[in-house]
Amino acid sequence: MPIKLIVARNLAELRKARGLTQSELAERFNYSDKSISKWEHGDTLPDIEVLKQLCDFYGVTLDYLVTDNPELQEGMIHEEARVANKWTIVGLAVMVVWLIAIMAFITGQVVFGEAKWNSFGWICFLWGAPATFIVMLIFNAIWGKTAWRPILVIALTWTAIASVYITLGLFVSDGAGWSLWPIFLIGAPLTVAAILWNLVLKKPKKVKRDD
């Protein structure tokens, strides 16, 4: 196999094993995704300096990059399994949240009586929404991509505010809780703060290079 195609295949498989898209890799190396696509299709080869940077990034030698490496495919399979395991763990954690909500609902029926509790018991499921986003934020901080973080923060903010408002409306005497709708105004600055914080964490974009 021509060395250009060997390098192209190895670059593509190393990138996929890292769980990166061509655009994300291009962002890291200040190249356009068109350049990454050309490298991975064997249309062009990166210069020796870029190849060395790619080797350092992936933790491989230059010799490894230019050699036919069938074991890379096995490494990709292991990486895909690891990513699938992460999603499974997140899914199980979210299921635990809703299992707790169901248990709280059933417990309320036993303690307060089914007829009375059914009028208010659904509040357990209401609070399941912000609890779910808290769990997802925790796992996102450990494993996830920062691009999802502001979305999760915003979702947590508005579901938590809605849960607080509805809970107060139901349980504060004489319906006074429903008059506390201004608490939704808190969500606006928190949403803006989440967006701005995400922009602060992003690296400034440079002019991307093409080969």
N, CA and C atoms as a LAMMPS dump frame, in Angstrom:
ITEM: TIMESTEP
0
ITEM: NUMBER OF ATOMS
633
ITEM: BOX BOUNDS ff ff ff
-5.0000000000000000e+02 5.0000000000000000e+02
-5.0000000000000000e+02 5.0000000000000000e+02
-5.0000000000000000e+02 5.0000000000000000e+02
ITEM: ATOMS id mol type element x y z
1 1 1 N 0.848 -1.193 0
2 1 2 C 0 0 0
3 1 3 C 0.883 1.242 0
4 2 1 N 0.59 2.254 -0.851
5 2 2 C 1.385 3.485 -0.858
6 2 3 C 1.413 4.134 0.52
7 3 1 N 2.577 4.703 0.867
8 3 2 C 2.747 5.266 2.203
9 3 3 C 1.745 6.388 2.477
10 4 1 N 1.376 7.125 1.414
11 4 2 C 0.407 8.209 1.591
12 4 3 C -0.933 7.659 2.08
13 5 1 N -1.351 6.515 1.548
14 5 2 C -2.619 5.914 1.96
15 5 3 C -2.513 5.287 3.347
16 6 1 N -1.321 4.756 3.682
17 6 2 C -1.118 4.205 5.027
18 6 3 C -1.239 5.305 6.065
19 7 1 N -0.559 6.429 5.8
20 7 2 C -0.645 7.564 6.732
21 7 3 C -2.085 8.067 6.823
22 8 1 N -2.752 8.145 5.687
23 8 2 C -4.138 8.623 5.668
24 8 3 C -5.025 7.732 6.533
25 9 1 N -4.911 6.403 6.36
26 9 2 C -5.752 5.488 7.136
27 9 3 C -5.433 5.571 8.622
28 10 1 N -4.126 5.628 8.944
29 10 2 C -3.741 5.692 10.353
30 10 3 C -4.213 6.985 11.009
31 11 1 N -4.117 8.099 10.277
32 11 2 C -4.595 9.371 10.83
33 11 3 C -6.097 9.324 11.094
34 12 1 N -6.839 8.761 10.156
35 12 2 C -8.297 8.675 10.314
36 12 3 C -8.657 7.791 11.503
37 13 1 N -7.977 6.662 11.634
38 13 2 C -8.327 5.73 12.704
39 13 3 C -7.896 6.254 14.067
40 14 1 N -6.74 6.941 14.12
41 14 2 C -6.314 7.54 15.388
42 14 3 C -7.291 8.619 15.833
43 15 1 N -7.753 9.426 14.876
44 15 2 C -8.729 10.475 15.219
45 15 3 C -10.023 9.876 15.738
46 16 1 N -10.531 8.841 15.049
47 16 2 C -11.775 8.203 15.47
48 16 3 C -11.618 7.537 16.833
49 17 1 N -10.433 6.979 17.079
50 17 2 C -10.187 6.341 18.378
51 17 3 C -10.213 7.351 19.509
52 18 1 N -9.874 8.604 19.2
53 18 2 C -9.947 9.684 20.188
54 18 3 C -11.361 10.243 20.316
55 19 1 N -12.269 9.826 19.438
56 19 2 C -13.638 10.332 19.483
57 19 3 C -13.765 11.751 18.977
58 20 1 N -12.885 12.151 18.059
59 20 2 C -12.9 13.512 17.526
60 20 3 C -13.481 13.541 16.123
61 21 1 N -14.152 14.615 15.794
62 21 2 C -14.575 14.843 14.419
63 21 3 C -13.442 15.547 13.686
64 22 1 N -13.536 15.591 12.364
65 22 2 C -12.526 16.309 11.592
66 22 3 C -12.494 17.786 11.963
67 23 1 N -13.651 18.357 12.219
68 23 2 C -13.721 19.78 12.587
69 23 3 C -13.034 20.036 13.928
70 24 1 N -13.241 19.131 14.888
71 24 2 C -12.622 19.298 16.206
72 24 3 C -11.102 19.177 16.121
73 25 1 N -10.627 18.226 15.309
74 25 2 C -9.181 18.081 15.142
75 25 3 C -8.602 19.295 14.432
76 26 1 N -9.326 19.775 13.425
77 26 2 C -8.869 20.962 12.703
78 26 3 C -8.743 22.159 13.635
79 27 1 N -9.694 22.269 14.558
80 27 2 C -9.677 23.369 15.53
81 27 3 C -8.442 23.295 16.42
82 28 1 N -8.059 22.098 16.818
83 28 2 C -6.908 21.92 17.704
84 28 3 C -5.593 22.304 17.011
85 29 1 N -5.518 22.025 15.706
86 29 2 C -4.266 22.249 14.99
87 29 3 C -4.303 23.49 14.09
88 30 1 N -5.389 24.256 14.215
89 30 2 C -5.505 25.5 13.46
90 30 3 C -5.435 25.268 11.951
91 31 1 N -6.094 24.194 11.503
92 31 2 C -6.244 23.915 10.083
93 31 3 C -7.733 23.867 9.763
94 32 1 N -8.055 23.932 8.495
95 32 2 C -9.455 23.787 8.089
96 32 3 C -9.806 22.31 8.077
97 33 1 N -11.093 22.012 8.248
98 33 2 C -11.514 20.614 8.19
99 33 3 C -11.302 20.041 6.779
100 34 1 N -11.218 20.916 5.768
101 34 2 C -10.931 20.46 4.408
102 34 3 C -9.528 19.857 4.342
103 35 1 N -8.579 20.478 5.067
104 35 2 C -7.219 19.946 5.094
105 35 3 C -7.186 18.572 5.768
106 36 1 N -7.898 18.448 6.885
107 36 2 C -7.937 17.163 7.595
108 36 3 C -8.521 16.09 6.689
109 37 1 N -9.569 16.444 5.957
110 37 2 C -10.206 15.496 5.038
111 37 3 C -9.222 15.045 3.95
112 38 1 N -8.434 15.984 3.432
113 38 2 C -7.45 15.638 2.402
114 38 3 C -6.391 14.691 2.952
115 39 1 N -5.935 14.952 4.203
116 39 2 C -4.942 14.076 4.805
117 39 3 C -5.49 12.66 4.95
118 40 1 N -6.749 12.574 5.389
119 40 2 C -7.321 11.266 5.704
120 40 3 C -7.794 10.514 4.462
121 41 1 N -7.881 11.193 3.336
122 41 2 C -8.229 10.513 2.084
123 41 3 C -6.988 10.248 1.222
124 42 1 N -5.821 10.668 1.718
125 42 2 C -4.599 10.43 0.98
126 42 3 C -4.381 11.384 -0.177
127 43 1 N -5.133 12.48 -0.227
128 43 2 C -4.959 13.459 -1.3
129 43 3 C -3.666 14.246 -1.117
130 44 1 N -3.37 14.581 0.143
131 44 2 C -2.128 15.286 0.471
132 44 3 C -1.567 14.708 1.758
133 45 1 N -0.286 14.992 2.01
134 45 2 C 0.351 14.603 3.271
135 45 3 C 0.694 15.859 4.063
136 46 1 N 0.493 15.857 5.376
137 46 2 C 0.958 16.988 6.177
138 46 3 C 2.483 17.073 6.083
139 47 1 N 3.017 18.268 6.286
140 47 2 C 4.481 18.363 6.281
141 47 3 C 5.036 17.698 7.528
142 48 1 N 6.344 17.515 7.577
143 48 2 C 6.969 16.726 8.636
144 48 3 C 6.736 17.329 10.022
145 49 1 N 6.679 18.658 10.095
146 49 2 C 6.438 19.312 11.387
147 49 3 C 5.044 18.994 11.913
148 50 1 N 4.055 19.038 11.025
149 50 2 C 2.68 18.728 11.429
150 50 3 C 2.554 17.254 11.778
151 51 1 N 3.22 16.388 11.018
152 51 2 C 3.189 14.959 11.326
153 51 3 C 3.739 14.7 12.735
154 52 1 N 4.825 15.415 13.076
155 52 2 C 5.391 15.262 14.422
156 52 3 C 4.404 15.742 15.481
157 53 1 N 3.716 16.84 15.228
158 53 2 C 2.719 17.341 16.178
159 53 3 C 1.575 16.342 16.344
160 54 1 N 1.159 15.735 15.235
161 54 2 C 0.098 14.736 15.292
162 54 3 C 0.555 13.51 16.075
163 55 1 N 1.799 13.09 15.869
164 55 2 C 2.329 11.948 16.621
165 55 3 C 2.34 12.242 18.119
166 56 1 N 2.786 13.446 18.483
167 56 2 C 2.803 13.824 19.906
168 56 3 C 1.394 13.856 20.476
169 57 1 N 0.47 14.365 19.684
170 57 2 C -0.923 14.468 20.138
171 57 3 C -1.527 13.084 20.382
172 58 1 N -1.271 12.148 19.474
173 58 2 C -1.849 10.813 19.596
174 58 3 C -1.003 9.868 20.447
175 59 1 N 0.202 10.314 20.81
176 59 2 C 1.058 9.461 21.627
177 59 3 C 1.652 8.294 20.862
178 60 1 N 1.988 8.514 19.593
179 60 2 C 2.598 7.469 18.772
180 60 3 C 3.883 8.024 18.159
181 61 1 N 4.703 7.131 17.591
182 61 2 C 5.924 7.55 16.918
183 61 3 C 5.645 7.814 15.443
184 62 1 N 6.554 8.519 14.804
185 62 2 C 6.417 8.769 13.373
186 62 3 C 6.48 7.454 12.602
187 63 1 N 7.313 6.535 13.066
188 63 2 C 7.403 5.226 12.428
189 63 3 C 6.066 4.495 12.506
190 64 1 N 5.408 4.637 13.647
191 64 2 C 4.099 4.007 13.825
192 64 3 C 3.084 4.579 12.838
193 65 1 N 3.192 5.888 12.602
194 65 2 C 2.215 6.55 11.747
195 65 3 C 2.357 6.141 10.277
196 66 1 N 3.588 5.81 9.865
197 66 2 C 3.815 5.481 8.458
198 66 3 C 3.855 3.967 8.214
199 67 1 N 3.487 3.19 9.246
200 67 2 C 3.498 1.735 9.13
201 67 3 C 2.081 1.206 9.112
202 68 1 N 1.872 0.167 8.327
203 68 2 C 0.56 -0.478 8.289
204 68 3 C 0.293 -1.091 9.657
205 69 1 N -0.76 -0.615 10.352
206 69 2 C -1.017 -1.008 11.74
207 69 3 C -2.391 -1.637 11.879
208 70 1 N -2.521 -2.945 11.65
209 70 2 C -3.837 -3.575 11.784
210 70 3 C -4.37 -3.527 13.207
211 71 1 N -3.469 -3.369 14.197
212 71 2 C -3.933 -3.325 15.585
213 71 3 C -4.696 -2.045 15.899
214 72 1 N -4.569 -1.034 15.009
215 72 2 C -5.335 0.187 15.225
216 72 3 C -6.831 -0.074 15.211
217 73 1 N -7.257 -0.983 14.325
218 73 2 C -8.683 -1.297 14.224
219 73 3 C -9.193 -1.867 15.538
220 74 1 N -8.361 -2.722 16.155
221 74 2 C -8.744 -3.292 17.453
222 74 3 C -8.831 -2.21 18.507
223 75 1 N -7.876 -1.251 18.453
224 75 2 C -7.921 -0.146 19.402
225 75 3 C -9.165 0.7 19.228
226 76 1 N -9.592 0.886 17.975
227 76 2 C -10.818 1.644 17.717
228 76 3 C -12.028 0.934 18.306
229 77 1 N -12.054 -0.392 18.176
230 77 2 C -13.177 -1.158 18.722
231 77 3 C -13.239 -0.987 20.233
232 78 1 N -12.059 -1.029 20.876
233 78 2 C -12.02 -0.86 22.328
234 78 3 C -12.479 0.536 22.723
235 79 1 N -12.07 1.547 21.94
236 79 2 C -12.464 2.92 22.242
237 79 3 C -13.97 3.102 22.07
238 80 1 N -14.525 2.519 21.011
239 80 2 C -15.965 2.604 20.792
240 80 3 C -16.726 1.931 21.927
241 81 1 N -16.182 0.806 22.41
242 81 2 C -16.822 0.113 23.534
243 81 3 C -16.759 0.977 24.79
244 82 1 N -15.63 1.689 24.974
245 82 2 C -15.483 2.546 26.148
246 82 3 C -16.493 3.692 26.101
247 83 1 N -16.67 4.291 24.925
248 83 2 C -17.647 5.376 24.771
249 83 3 C -19.063 4.858 25.032
250 84 1 N -19.355 3.654 24.498
251 84 2 C -20.678 3.054 24.724
252 84 3 C -20.907 2.795 26.207
253 85 1 N -19.847 2.383 26.914
254 85 2 C -19.969 2.139 28.354
255 85 3 C -20.267 3.43 29.112
256 86 1 N -19.661 4.531 28.665
257 86 2 C -19.933 5.818 29.317
258 86 3 C -21.406 6.189 29.181
259 87 1 N -21.939 6.047 27.962
260 87 2 C -23.345 6.376 27.744
261 87 3 C -24.243 5.445 28.559
262 88 1 N -23.837 4.192 28.694
263 88 2 C -24.622 3.247 29.495
264 88 3 C -24.66 3.671 30.952
265 89 1 N -23.504 4.098 31.469
266 89 2 C -23.431 4.531 32.868
267 89 3 C -24.298 5.77 33.09
268 90 1 N -24.213 6.723 32.156
269 90 2 C -25.049 7.931 32.269
270 90 3 C -26.522 7.548 32.244
271 91 1 N -26.884 6.65 31.332
272 91 2 C -28.276 6.211 31.242
273 91 3 C -28.751 5.535 32.515
274 92 1 N -27.9 4.711 33.108
275 92 2 C -28.262 4.037 34.359
276 92 3 C -28.423 5.05 35.489
277 93 1 N -27.549 6.054 35.529
278 93 2 C -27.649 7.08 36.573
279 93 3 C -28.954 7.86 36.455
280 94 1 N -29.332 8.184 35.213
281 94 2 C -30.599 8.895 34.992
282 94 3 C -31.777 8.007 35.396
283 95 1 N -31.695 6.716 35.097
284 95 2 C -32.76 5.789 35.491
285 95 3 C -32.904 5.723 37.004
286 96 1 N -31.769 5.813 37.722
287 96 2 C -31.817 5.81 39.195
288 96 3 C -32.59 7.027 39.694
289 97 1 N -32.36 8.188 39.055
290 97 2 C -33.084 9.407 39.443
291 97 3 C -34.587 9.184 39.342
292 98 1 N -35.023 8.613 38.216
293 98 2 C -36.465 8.429 38.017
294 98 3 C -37.007 7.27 38.85
295 99 1 N -36.162 6.316 39.177
296 99 2 C -36.58 5.254 40.095
297 99 3 C -36.836 5.825 41.486
298 100 1 N -35.976 6.758 41.911
299 100 2 C -36.179 7.426 43.199
300 100 3 C -37.475 8.228 43.179
301 101 1 N -37.756 8.902 42.051
302 101 2 C -38.998 9.673 41.942
303 101 3 C -40.213 8.756 42.049
304 102 1 N -40.158 7.59 41.402
305 102 2 C -41.272 6.634 41.474
306 102 3 C -41.44 6.114 42.894
307 103 1 N -40.317 5.814 43.554
308 103 2 C -40.38 5.313 44.939
309 103 3 C -40.953 6.372 45.875
310 104 1 N -40.573 7.644 45.637
311 104 2 C -41.111 8.73 46.465
312 104 3 C -42.613 8.865 46.256
313 105 1 N -43.054 8.712 45.003
314 105 2 C -44.486 8.795 44.704
315 105 3 C -45.253 7.669 45.404
316 106 1 N -44.739 6.463 45.336
317 106 2 C -45.407 5.308 45.967
318 106 3 C -45.408 5.461 47.479
319 107 1 N -44.288 5.914 48.033
320 107 2 C -44.202 6.117 49.49
321 107 3 C -45.221 7.15 49.953
322 108 1 N -45.373 8.208 49.162
323 108 2 C -46.353 9.243 49.505
324 108 3 C -47.764 8.691 49.523
325 109 1 N -48.078 7.806 48.594
326 109 2 C -49.406 7.187 48.586
327 109 3 C -49.659 6.39 49.854
328 110 1 N -48.62 5.693 50.315
329 110 2 C -48.756 4.872 51.525
330 110 3 C -48.902 5.752 52.759
331 111 1 N -48.099 6.797 52.841
332 111 2 C -48.075 7.64 54.041
333 111 3 C -49.289 8.565 54.108
334 112 1 N -49.645 9.201 52.992
335 112 2 C -50.686 10.225 53.011
336 112 3 C -52.038 9.742 52.485
337 113 1 N -52.053 8.557 51.918
338 113 2 C -53.3 8.066 51.347
339 113 3 C -53.355 8.331 49.856
340 114 1 N -53.844 7.365 49.112
341 114 2 C -53.805 7.466 47.658
342 114 3 C -54.638 8.622 47.137
343 115 1 N -55.817 8.807 47.666
344 115 2 C -56.705 9.85 47.149
345 115 3 C -56.104 11.239 47.323
346 116 1 N -55.551 11.494 48.514
347 116 2 C -54.983 12.815 48.784
348 116 3 C -53.662 13.022 48.058
349 117 1 N -52.821 11.995 48.037
350 117 2 C -51.478 12.145 47.475
351 117 3 C -51.49 12.294 45.959
352 118 1 N -52.451 11.662 45.293
353 118 2 C -52.474 11.722 43.835
354 118 3 C -52.651 13.137 43.299
355 119 1 N -53.186 14.027 44.144
356 119 2 C -53.37 15.419 43.727
357 119 3 C -52.057 16.192 43.697
358 120 1 N -51.09 15.717 44.509
359 120 2 C -49.823 16.436 44.625
360 120 3 C -48.596 15.562 44.337
361 121 1 N -48.802 14.26 44.307
362 121 2 C -47.663 13.351 44.199
363 121 3 C -46.846 13.5 42.94
364 122 1 N -47.485 13.983 41.868
365 122 2 C -46.744 14.138 40.615
366 122 3 C -45.595 15.129 40.74
367 123 1 N -45.559 15.875 41.858
368 123 2 C -44.46 16.808 42.077
369 123 3 C -43.124 16.072 42.152
370 124 1 N -43.186 14.784 42.541
371 124 2 C -41.954 13.968 42.584
372 124 3 C -41.332 13.862 41.191
373 125 1 N -42.181 13.688 40.19
374 125 2 C -41.686 13.566 38.823
375 125 3 C -41.245 14.924 38.267
376 126 1 N -41.905 15.985 38.746
377 126 2 C -41.506 17.328 38.333
378 126 3 C -40.059 17.591 38.72
379 127 1 N -39.691 17.231 39.965
380 127 2 C -38.329 17.458 40.436
381 127 3 C -37.337 16.483 39.817
382 128 1 N -37.859 15.443 39.179
383 128 2 C -36.966 14.512 38.489
384 128 3 C -36.236 15.176 37.332
385 129 1 N -36.861 16.194 36.724
386 129 2 C -36.241 16.874 35.578
387 129 3 C -34.956 17.601 35.956
388 130 1 N -34.975 18.526 36.946
389 130 2 C -33.704 19.175 37.315
390 130 3 C -32.686 18.197 37.888
391 131 1 N -33.177 17.167 38.609
392 131 2 C -32.248 16.159 39.137
393 131 3 C -31.533 15.436 38.002
394 132 1 N -32.264 15.169 36.915
395 132 2 C -31.664 14.522 35.744
396 132 3 C -30.562 15.386 35.15
397 133 1 N -30.812 16.679 35.021
398 133 2 C -29.8 17.563 34.437
399 133 3 C -28.596 17.728 35.357
400 134 1 N -28.803 17.634 36.669
401 134 2 C -27.671 17.67 37.602
402 134 3 C -26.768 16.464 37.366
403 135 1 N -27.386 15.293 37.248
404 135 2 C -26.62 14.069 36.994
405 135 3 C -25.861 14.179 35.668
406 136 1 N -26.531 14.68 34.649
407 136 2 C -25.894 14.799 33.336
408 136 3 C -24.743 15.808 33.366
409 137 1 N -24.899 16.874 34.143
410 137 2 C -23.819 17.849 34.274
411 137 3 C -22.605 17.244 34.971
412 138 1 N -22.847 16.428 35.98
413 138 2 C -21.741 15.785 36.695
414 138 3 C -20.943 14.897 35.747
415 139 1 N -21.642 14.082 34.976
416 139 2 C -20.945 13.184 34.06
417 139 3 C -20.329 13.958 32.892
418 140 1 N -20.962 15.055 32.495
419 140 2 C -20.387 15.876 31.449
420 140 3 C -19.065 16.491 31.902
421 141 1 N -19 16.889 33.19
422 141 2 C -17.764 17.455 33.734
423 141 3 C -16.651 16.412 33.764
424 142 1 N -17.021 15.136 33.918
425 142 2 C -16.027 14.07 33.983
426 142 3 C -15.602 13.616 32.594
427 143 1 N -16.587 13.37 31.726
428 143 2 C -16.316 12.737 30.428
429 143 3 C -16.706 13.566 29.218
430 144 1 N -17.696 14.435 29.389
431 144 2 C -18.356 15.019 28.232
432 144 3 C -17.6 16.167 27.579
433 145 1 N -18.208 16.679 26.512
434 145 2 C -17.667 17.8 25.772
435 145 3 C -18.201 19.098 26.358
436 146 1 N -17.317 20.07 26.473
437 146 2 C -17.713 21.344 27.088
438 146 3 C -18.801 22.054 26.29
439 147 1 N -18.949 21.72 25.008
440 147 2 C -19.966 22.383 24.186
441 147 3 C -21.374 22.114 24.711
442 148 1 N -21.55 20.955 25.37
443 148 2 C -22.873 20.617 25.904
444 148 3 C -23.149 21.281 27.254
445 149 1 N -22.108 21.756 27.914
446 149 2 C -22.271 22.233 29.29
447 149 3 C -23.245 23.402 29.419
448 150 1 N -23.127 24.461 28.605
449 150 2 C -24.085 25.568 28.761
450 150 3 C -25.523 25.146 28.498
451 151 1 N -25.722 24.206 27.559
452 151 2 C -27.08 23.717 27.287
453 151 3 C -27.644 23.024 28.516
454 152 1 N -26.819 22.196 29.16
455 152 2 C -27.267 21.489 30.364
456 152 3 C -27.51 22.457 31.52
457 153 1 N -26.639 23.458 31.643
458 153 2 C -26.813 24.45 32.716
459 153 3 C -28.109 25.228 32.523
460 154 1 N -28.38 25.63 31.281
461 154 2 C -29.609 26.38 30.995
462 154 3 C -30.836 25.508 31.264
463 155 1 N -30.787 24.25 30.82
464 155 2 C -31.912 23.34 31.068
465 155 3 C -32.121 23.133 32.562
466 156 1 N -31.037 22.975 33.309
467 156 2 C -31.145 22.824 34.766
468 156 3 C -31.75 24.071 35.401
469 157 1 N -31.293 25.229 34.958
470 157 2 C -31.775 26.495 35.524
471 157 3 C -33.289 26.625 35.38
472 158 1 N -33.802 26.426 34.165
473 158 2 C -35.224 26.663 33.932
474 158 3 C -36.105 25.563 34.513
475 159 1 N -35.644 24.315 34.493
476 159 2 C -36.459 23.255 35.114
477 159 3 C -36.476 23.404 36.627
478 160 1 N -35.359 23.842 37.212
479 160 2 C -35.328 24.047 38.663
480 160 3 C -36.238 25.202 39.072
481 161 1 N -36.186 26.311 38.324
482 161 2 C -37.048 27.457 38.636
483 161 3 C -38.517 27.068 38.494
484 162 1 N -38.836 26.348 37.409
485 162 2 C -40.223 25.917 37.206
486 162 3 C -40.672 24.994 38.331
487 163 1 N -39.789 24.109 38.769
488 163 2 C -40.137 23.178 39.85
489 163 3 C -40.39 23.921 41.158
490 164 1 N -39.528 24.902 41.442
491 164 2 C -39.701 25.701 42.667
492 164 3 C -41.016 26.459 42.616
493 165 1 N -41.306 27.091 41.476
494 165 2 C -42.524 27.9 41.344
495 165 3 C -43.777 27.05 41.502
496 166 1 N -43.825 25.924 40.821
497 166 2 C -45.008 25.057 40.907
498 166 3 C -45.169 24.488 42.303
499 167 1 N -44.05 24.111 42.931
500 167 2 C -44.111 23.573 44.295
501 167 3 C -44.657 24.62 45.262
502 168 1 N -44.163 25.854 45.145
503 168 2 C -44.666 26.924 46.009
504 168 3 C -46.142 27.195 45.732
505 169 1 N -46.513 27.176 44.461
506 169 2 C -47.912 27.426 44.114
507 169 3 C -48.847 26.394 44.699
508 170 1 N -48.399 25.15 44.772
509 170 2 C -49.255 24.077 45.287
510 170 3 C -49.31 24.038 46.802
511 171 1 N -48.19 24.357 47.451
512 171 2 C -48.112 24.113 48.889
513 171 3 C -48.181 25.363 49.766
514 172 1 N -47.955 26.543 49.197
515 172 2 C -48.099 27.753 50.016
516 172 3 C -49.59 28.04 50.171
517 173 1 N -49.997 28.339 51.368
518 173 2 C -51.425 28.508 51.678
519 173 3 C -52.041 29.677 50.917
520 174 1 N -53.328 29.529 50.655
521 174 2 C -54.136 30.563 49.99
522 174 3 C -53.649 30.877 48.578
523 175 1 N -52.906 29.977 47.992
524 175 2 C -52.44 30.181 46.622
525 175 3 C -51.453 31.316 46.455
526 176 1 N -50.852 31.758 47.588
527 176 2 C -49.915 32.888 47.507
528 176 3 C -48.676 32.533 46.694
529 177 1 N -48.363 31.241 46.626
530 177 2 C -47.17 30.834 45.901
531 177 3 C -47.223 31.156 44.423
532 178 1 N -48.448 31.158 43.853
533 178 2 C -48.574 31.446 42.424
534 178 3 C -48.236 32.895 42.095
535 179 1 N -48.228 33.74 43.087
536 179 2 C -47.914 35.159 42.849
537 179 3 C -46.403 35.395 42.785
538 180 1 N -45.635 34.329 43.015
539 180 2 C -44.176 34.476 43.036
540 180 3 C -43.552 34.259 41.651
541 181 1 N -44.339 34.468 40.606
542 181 2 C -43.825 34.265 39.248
543 181 3 C -42.57 35.066 38.917
544 182 1 N -42.277 36.194 39.598
545 182 2 C -41.035 36.916 39.265
546 182 3 C -39.764 36.089 39.438
547 183 1 N -39.854 34.931 40.117
548 183 2 C -38.636 34.126 40.257
549 183 3 C -38.134 33.653 38.884
550 184 1 N -39.022 33.656 37.887
551 184 2 C -38.58 33.271 36.546
552 184 3 C -37.596 34.287 35.973
553 185 1 N -37.641 35.523 36.495
554 185 2 C -36.701 36.539 36.019
555 185 3 C -35.258 36.162 36.351
556 186 1 N -35.089 35.315 37.378
557 186 2 C -33.744 34.866 37.739
558 186 3 C -33.113 34.084 36.594
559 187 1 N -33.965 33.395 35.836
560 187 2 C -33.448 32.54 34.772
561 187 3 C -32.744 33.301 33.668
562 188 1 N -33.188 34.533 33.402
563 188 2 C -32.604 35.306 32.299
564 188 3 C -31.114 35.597 32.516
565 189 1 N -30.727 36.216 33.651
566 189 2 C -29.295 36.472 33.846
567 189 3 C -28.469 35.196 33.967
568 190 1 N -29.062 34.148 34.546
569 190 2 C -28.333 32.885 34.66
570 190 3 C -28.087 32.264 33.28
571 191 1 N -29.065 32.405 32.397
572 191 2 C -28.893 31.902 31.03
573 191 3 C -27.793 32.669 30.305
574 192 1 N -27.827 33.993 30.42
575 192 2 C -26.789 34.82 29.794
576 192 3 C -25.419 34.497 30.383
577 193 1 N -25.38 34.296 31.707
578 193 2 C -24.108 33.977 32.362
579 193 3 C -23.539 32.663 31.855
580 194 1 N -24.41 31.661 31.66
581 194 2 C -23.951 30.359 31.164
582 194 3 C -23.361 30.485 29.761
583 195 1 N -24.014 31.278 28.909
584 195 2 C -23.533 31.474 27.537
585 195 3 C -22.2 32.23 27.534
586 196 1 N -22.11 33.296 28.336
587 196 2 C -20.881 34.09 28.387
588 196 3 C -19.725 33.286 28.971
589 197 1 N -20.013 32.485 29.996
590 197 2 C -18.966 31.673 30.609
591 197 3 C -18.419 30.671 29.605
592 198 1 N -19.293 30.121 28.789
593 198 2 C -18.853 29.176 27.763
594 198 3 C -17.96 29.87 26.739
595 199 1 N -18.292 31.114 26.409
596 199 2 C -17.463 31.873 25.47
597 199 3 C -16.099 32.196 26.066
598 200 1 N -16.081 32.454 27.372
599 200 2 C -14.81 32.751 28.052
600 200 3 C -13.892 31.538 28.029
601 201 1 N -14.477 30.342 28.21
602 201 2 C -13.682 29.119 28.251
603 201 3 C -13.157 28.711 26.893
604 202 1 N -13.808 29.187 25.811
605 202 2 C -13.356 28.833 24.469
606 202 3 C -12.074 29.57 24.136
607 203 1 N -11.194 28.859 23.43
608 203 2 C -9.963 29.493 22.973
609 203 3 C -10.277 30.431 21.808
610 204 1 N -9.568 31.556 21.735
611 204 2 C -9.789 32.453 20.591
612 204 3 C -9.46 31.748 19.281
613 205 1 N -10.314 31.927 18.306
614 205 2 C -10.089 31.276 17.018
615 205 3 C -9.068 32.051 16.204
616 206 1 N -8.17 31.274 15.58
617 206 2 C -7.183 31.869 14.688
618 206 3 C -7.602 31.594 13.252
619 207 1 N -6.929 32.271 12.339
620 207 2 C -7.197 32.025 10.926
621 207 3 C -6.709 30.629 10.594
622 208 1 N -7.583 29.807 10.068
623 208 2 C -7.225 28.417 9.775
624 208 3 C -6.438 28.335 8.481
625 209 1 N -5.511 27.365 8.479
626 209 2 C -4.644 27.196 7.327
627 209 3 C -5.14 26.063 6.454
628 210 1 N -4.92 26.195 5.163
629 210 2 C -5.165 25.129 4.207
630 210 3 C -3.842 24.664 3.65
631 211 1 N -3.776 23.354 3.346
632 211 2 C -2.58 22.848 2.682
633 211 3 C -2.601 23.252 1.217
